[in-house]
Amino acid sequence: MTNTGIPQQAAAIAIRRNGDTFEVCLIRKRRSKSWGIPKGLVDPGDTHEETALNEAWEEAGLKGRLLGDAVGTYEYERWYTTFVVAVYVMEVLEEHDGWQEADIRERRWTSFGEAASLLINHPVRPFLDRAEHALVHDRVSHLDEADCTVPPRPRNTREDS
């Protein structure tokens, strides 16, 4: 939480290069029809950036690095509480077959266009355009595994995507 008392979350729009194009990773709970992106509560002592990277690892089995600052924020309400979510673009450097929430979540790689369609009613939808714009303007450099700095660690509480 911030000093205003509003719970803070961070999310990652995870992207990977596939030939000359980019793909976006979407996730959902196995029993859900709704797609989203990895996100979760910013724990005390963690930064928004660390949280975005950790959530991508825990919820989608992806490791990578963030491309710049947050592309924006959005608010939503759940359980009579307003949450503020900072959204980051993450360049995927590693994709693992097994991850912490693999038994309850599935991931799906899509084009930006398909992701926009699947997220049409999701508050992160407008940030897809910003993410794609950042990629087109060459913010993705050559992949270097040394840049992968995701410190996976267990959590006691979980937040839905």
ABEGO torsion letter per residue (X at the ends): XBAAGBBBBBBBBBBBBBEABBBBBBBBBAABABBBBBBBBBBBGBBAAAAAAAAAAAAAGBBBBBBEBBAEBBBBBBGGBBBBBBBBBBBBABBBABBAAAAABBBBBBBAAAAAAAAAABAAAAAAAAAAAAAAAGABBBBBAAABBBBBBBBABBBBX
